[in-house]
């Protein structure tokens, strides 16, 4: 067997073994595998992983690019990798920072009730490392939007613009316990709400992993905490910076009327609706979301 043929056969065996390992990982832990892929995609977008130590433990985030700082804040139970496609588009003209919020992904703390005060404290440490002395733009999906508003109320001098993507700190309808499904049927129903009733039926192993993650991960830990004292009903008038809302039209978790109520309570707010988008349009309508976000940044003067 010639060296070339030997090399090709060896490569084929390695690829086959790698494929089998990836398939096993996807079936066994699909959500963890998706998060790992998200981290690879952030690196592919030109961002580098960074860490710092603080009283919470270790905080991890990804950053890259130069220009005005745009901070991408994921939702409860999500991680920084969720923003890979958005980061790739923004990093050409902006300094992009995408943290694993405290208690999520690779950021501490890993156990116990997870308070929004801890998440806010973790965000402060990340911004101290990446954008000390600079007013930043905070872009937050779901809980990330709530965190962006809370941080702005506490430290308005550090924020120039807030962009809420299907995120608000107002009390909505329903119970937070609906976010912790107990059966496959409940998990599929939650997926439908997130995707705007457009989710395909998910395989049983994915639904099972959803139930495991939501029952013991950050979502359940936040529900166990003092989250209600951070609700923003009656407080949004105190947000002193401009706010743009980018909302998925079909969001079944935080429906569009809640976005309208949020915008009406803010001093300077504009609502942009993504047709057909669900609770996470930066993923299910990524091109539309990026185009809308770039238009917002341009209109608000967040440019080099």
N, C-alpha and C positions, 0 to 999 in steps of 0.2 A: 504494500500500500504506500503510495507516494506521500511525502510530507503534506502536500496540499490536500489530498483526499483525507488523510488522517485528521488534519485540522478541521476540515469541513464536518467529518463524522463527529469529532469531539464537540464542536460547536452545536451540532444538531442535538446531541445528547444533553448538553448543558441547557439548551433552550427548552427541551422537553421536560427536564427536571424542574427548571424554573417555572414553566407553565403549570406543571402539576402542583408546585408549592403555592403559586399565586391562586390557583383554583381552590386549593384546600383552605388557604387563608380567607378567601372571599366567602366560602361557605361557612367556615367556623366563626369568623368575626368580621362580617361585612362592613360594619360601621367603622371599626378600628382600621380596616384596610382602606376604606375611603378616606379617612383622615390622613393616613400615611401618604396616600397619593396626593392629597391636597398639599402636604408639606413639600413633596417633590415639585409640584406645580409652582409653588411660591418661589422655589429656587430657580426653576426654569424661567420665571418671570423677571429674574434679576434681583430678587430680594435675598438677604442673608439672615440667618438665624442669629439672634443675640439673646443674652440672658443677663440677669442681675439678681443679686441677693438682697432681701429686705426682710422685715419682721414677719411677713407672710410666708417666707421661704424663697424658692426660686421662681422668678417670672421669666417667661419666654416670649419673644416676639420676632417678627421679621420686618426688615426695613431695607429700603434702597431708593435710588434716584435722588434728584436734587430739585430745589424749587420750594414753593410754599408747602408746608406739611399738611398732608391729608391722612387722618387716622381712621382706620376701618375697624369697626367694633361689631363683632358677631353676636348672634343671639344665644339664649340659654341652651346649653347642651351642644353648641356648635364649637368650631375652632377657627383659627386664622385662615386655614387652608380654604375655607369656604369662599374667600375673596380673591382667589388666584386669577381669575379672568379679569376682574376689575383692576387688580393691581398691575397686571401686564399692560393695560391700556393707560393707566395713570402715571406709571413710573417714568414715562418719557419726559414729562414736564413737571412732575411733582416729587417731593420727598414723601414716600408712602411708608406708613407704619401700620402693621397689622398684628396686634397682640393676641396671644391666647389669654383671654381675660382670667383673672384670678379664679382658681378652682376649676379651670377648663384646660383641656389638652395637656400641654407640658408645664403648665403654671400651677404653683401651690396656692392654697392648701388642698390636699387630696382627699381629706376626710372631714366629716362633721357638717353641721349646718353651714350654709354658705350665704353670708349676708351681703347685701348690696354695698354696705359700707366697706367690706373687704375688697369687693370688685372695684369700687371707686379709688380706694387706697392703692391698689395695684396699678390702675391706670395712671395715677399721679406719678408713681415711681417710673413707669415707662416713659411718660412725657418729660420727666426731669432728665432722663438719659438721652432722649432723642430730640427734644425741642425746647430746651431750657430758654426762657426769655422770649419765646415766640408765641404769637397767637395762632392757633391751629384750627383747621376745619375737622369737625367730628362727624363721621358718617356712620350711623348705627342701624343695624337691622334688628327688629323685634326688641328683645331686652337691651341690645346694644344702643338702640335709640333712647330708651328710658335712661340708661346710664349716661348717655351724652347730655341729656337734659339736666340730670342731677348734677353732673360735673359742672355744667355751665352755671347753674344756680349757685354752686359753691365757689366757683373760680371764674367769674365772667371775664376777668382780665386776661385769661389764657385762651379764650375761644373767640374766633372771628365769625364763624358760621357753623350752624348745625344742620345736618341733612338726616331726616328721619326716613328710614325705609321700613314701612310697616312696623313702626315702633312708637309707642307712647307710654307715658306713665299714668294714664287715666284708668280708672277702674272700668273694666269691660263686663260684658254679660258672661254668665257661666262661671264654673269653678276651676281654679288651677288644677284640681285633681283630674280634670279631663285630659290634662297633658301627661298623665301617667297611666296608660292603658293597662288593663289586666288580662285582656284576651286578644286573640288575633283579629277578631272582628273590630274591637275598639282601636287597635293599632292601625288597621286599614282605614277606619273612619277618620283618625287623626291625620293620616297621610293625605287623605282626600281634602281635608280642611286646609292643610298647609299648601297643597298644590292647587287649591281652588276648584275642588271637585273634578280635577283632570288627572288624578293619579291613576296609573295602571294598577291592576291587582298585583300586589307584591308577593314574592315567594314566601313560603312559610318560614324559612330560616331567617329571612330579613325581618319579618314581623316579630319573630322570637327575639332577635337581637335588639330590635327597637324596645321591646318590653323590658329586657334586662338593663339596657342603658338608661332608660328613662326612670326605672324604679330605683336605681342606686347611684345614678350620675348627678351632674350639676342641677338638673331640673328639680329632682326630688329634694336635693340638699337646699336649694333656694326656697322651695315650698315649706321646708322645715324651719326656715329662719324667720326673721322679723320683717319680711318684705312689705307687709301692709303699711308700715310707718313711712315708707318711701313713696307711696302713691302721690301723684301730683295734682289731684283734683283741687281746684281753687288756687293753684300755685303757678300755673303756666304764665300768667300775666307778669310774673317776675323775671321771665327770661328776657334778658336785655339785648340779645344778639339776633340777627336774622335767622329764620328757620325755613328751610324748604322741605316739603314732604313729598317723597316719591313712593307711590302706593300701588300695589297690585290690585287690579280691579276686582278679582275674584277671591281675595283673601277670606278664608273661612275661620281664621283664628282671631284676627283683629279686622273686622269688616270695614269697608270704606266709610260708612257713617261715623265711625270712631275717628277716622282721619279728619273728616270735616269738622267734627266737634273739637278736635285738637287744634286745627288751624284757626278756628274761630276764637279760641281762648288765648292765642299768642298775639303779641304786639305786631310783629312783622313776619308774616308767614305766607307761603305760596304752595299750593297743592298741585302736584303733577301725577296723573294717573297712567299706569302702564296697562293698556288693554290686554285682557286675558291673563295677566299676571296673578300669581298666588301670594303666599305669605313671604316668599323669598324671591322676588323678581330678579335679583342679581344673579340667581342661578337658573330659574326657569324661563326668564326672558332677558338673558344676559346682555345681548346686543342693544336692546331697547333701554335697559337700565343704564348701561355705560353711556349711551348717547345722551340720555336725559341728565345724568350726573355731570357729564362734561359741559352740557349747556348751562346747568346751574352754576358750576364753578366759574364759567366764563362770565355769566350775567352778574355774578356777585363779586367779580374782580379778583378771584382766587387764581391767579396766573403768574408766571415768572415775570 
